[in-house]
Amino acid sequence: MAKVKAKVKDVRVQIILECTNCVQKSVNKKSTGIFRYITQKNRHNTPSRLELRKFCPGCYKHTIHCEIKK
């Protein structure tokens, strides 16, 4: 007989990181598009919102990318 496990929420979740610099620019200027990264994080180790320094092709430099809601 096969054992059946109860469904548990996944520990690793998929998140979207968005450039904070491009978001601020798009308010004043014509939107050229906001660059986003898709990655994963461990929900137990990092319960708060994730911020990483990544390269943004829109700004053409390394900027802070923050986690956004899906």
C-alpha positions in Angstrom: 0.0 0.0 0.0 1.4 3.4 -1.0 1.8 6.1 1.6 0.1 9.4 0.9 1.6 12.6 2.2 -0.4 15.6 3.0 0.2 18.5 0.7 2.5 21.1 2.2 3.2 24.5 0.9 6.4 24.6 -1.1 9.4 25.9 0.8 11.0 27.3 -2.4 8.8 29.8 -4.2 9.2 31.7 -7.5 9.6 35.4 -7.2 10.0 38.4 -9.6 12.7 41.0 -9.1 12.1 44.4 -10.6 14.6 47.3 -11.2 13.9 50.1 -8.8 15.7 52.7 -10.9 13.5 52.0 -14.0 10.3 52.3 -11.9 11.3 55.7 -10.7 12.2 56.9 -14.2 9.0 55.7 -15.8 6.9 58.1 -13.8 8.4 61.2 -15.4 9.5 59.8 -18.8 8.0 57.7 -21.5 8.1 54.1 -20.4 10.8 52.1 -22.2 9.9 49.0 -20.3 10.9 47.8 -16.9 13.4 44.9 -16.7 12.5 41.9 -14.4 14.4 38.8 -13.3 12.6 35.6 -12.2 14.3 33.6 -9.5 13.5 31.4 -6.4 13.9 31.9 -2.7 13.5 29.8 0.4 10.4 31.0 2.2 11.7 29.8 5.7 15.2 31.4 5.4 14.1 34.7 3.9 10.5 35.6 4.9 11.0 39.3 4.1 11.2 40.8 0.6 14.4 40.1 -1.3 16.7 42.8 -2.7 19.6 42.0 -5.0 22.0 44.0 -7.0 21.6 42.9 -10.6 22.4 44.3 -14.1 19.6 46.3 -15.7 19.9 46.6 -19.5 17.4 49.6 -19.4 19.7 51.6 -17.1 22.8 49.9 -18.5 24.3 49.5 -15.0 24.0 47.4 -11.9 21.1 48.6 -9.8 19.0 47.3 -6.8 16.2 44.9 -7.9 13.4 44.4 -5.4 10.9 41.6 -5.1 7.4 42.5 -6.3 4.0 40.8 -5.9 2.9 38.5 -8.7 
